[in-house]
């Protein structure tokens, strides 16, 4: 499959210039159809020959295996979640926190990577924020911040600048300090290669509704099997434990302890289907094309207005404009979809391999009035 064919299979891309994949990736027909087919089967064909629980559990197992293969993990290291936010919260609430413990994050984090720690502050946990510059983390400043920390949380690709952080290096620094390393990877799957083994993190939270072009609700959480043993989830249900009727119960080995009860498998069926499509196109091919197209956008932005790297490291390009909200609305009226960012006060275009050169030119032409 080619990026052009993937685009042709995605109805939402046939009219407007859609450049907001960093927030939401519209799904191809067959991704939606896979979820729809599962729901119909699950609801319409329930009988003595089709146990709905057996069907659901078989589906959970199949999707975990597919996600694990995609990210370089084992199936027992994958939990199926609703979203990246759900994954970060699952880890945040599974640590046995004590007053005076410290969490380290950067000032580049999405609310998914800030709000759970704000909540812990109310319980006496200190949150230490590493200041960055132009979407970059200084390793020495990070090492100083994490020296006595219990946990470090940071993004693999920044949603603010589209920069790639040195994940493996930051994980090593955190581990040398004895801290748990949690990575928000939501901007990675579907646009850049992802191998959790190369990163070495204790946990990685992500979702499929952005660059993977999956449905909302199809998230996943990787947890290293050794690290999982130290985590006790705040919620528990029959999917979390080895034997639901046991008293006392025992958490399931590995990441499955973070799954709880009767969640709808359909978004995860869609996730597996979306992974198949992305794999068929090729993640390396997608990364090269999206960065080439993002580079065309960056080349057309005045230097003093470009907040992302001149040579994009992802498909995210952030542009300084005088009134981001007004600019987003104006572009929308011209059939161009981007988004405003709260910090920095800017607009962000998210360019996927399914976009075209003509679409990048339309964006640049529409932005020209911002500085001319």
C-alpha positions, 0 to 999 in steps of 0.5 A: 500500500502507498500513502496515496492509497491510504489517503484514498481509503480515508473519506475525511481527507477527500475535501478539506486540507487536513493538517491536524493529525497530532490531535486526531487522525481520521480513520480509513473505511476499513478501520471503522468497518472492522470495529463495526463488524466486531460490534455487530458480531458481538451483539447480534450473534450471541448464542450458545455457540458464541459466548460474548465474553469468550469472544471479547477475551480472545479479541483482547489477547489478539490485539495485545499480541498485535500491539506488542509486535508493533512496538517491540514488546511481549504481549504480557507487557501490553495493557489495553487502555482508553487513551494516553491519559488513561495510561499515564494515570494508571501508572501515577496511581499505582505507585505507593507514594509518600509525602516528600516523594518527587516527580520530574517532568518537563515544561513541554508536557501535554496536560496528560503529563501534567494533570496526574502530577498536579493531583499528587501534589495535593497529597504531598508529592513534589513536582519538579519541572525541568525548563527547556528551550526551543523544544530541547531538554538539557541532559545535565539539567534533567540529571540534576532534577531527577537525582532524588526523584521517584519518577520521571515523566516526559514525552518522546516527541513534543506536542509543542515543537515536534522535537524528538527528545533523547528518550534512551538517554533520559531513561538511562539518567532516570534509572541511574538515579533510581527513578521510574521512567514513564514516557508519553509516546502518543505522537510516535506510533504511526509516524515514527519507528517505535521500539520500546526495547531500544528506549528501555523505559519502565512504561510507555503510554500511547494511543491509536487515534492520532498518526495511526488513524485508529478510533478514539478509545484505542489506547495502550500501555507498555509496562516492562514486566519487571517494573510491573511487579512494583506497581499496584493499580488503584483499580481492580477487576476481573481482567486485572487479576489471576483468579477473579474469585480468589480471596485474597486476589493476586494481580495478573503478571505484567501489564494486564493488571491495568485492565479492569472489566468489560471494556468495549473491544471495538476501538482496539479491534480498530487499533489492530486494523490501523496497525496493519494498514500502517505496517503495510505502508511502512513506518520508515516510509511514512516518517520520511515522507511526512518529514519531507512534507513538513520540511516544505512547510518549514521552508516557507515560514519566516525564520522569526516565525518558525518555532519548530526545527528548520529541519523537522524531526516529525510531522509537527510544525509550529508557527508563531502568529499574532492571534492563533485562535483567529488564524485557526478560524480563518484557515478553517473558513478556507478549508484548512484544518490546523490547531492552536496551541496554548503554549507556545501561543502559536498554531501547529500543522501536523503533516502526515504522509497521506498529505500532498505537496499541493496541500502544503502549498495551500497552507503556506499561501494561506499563512502568507497574510500573517506576515506580509 
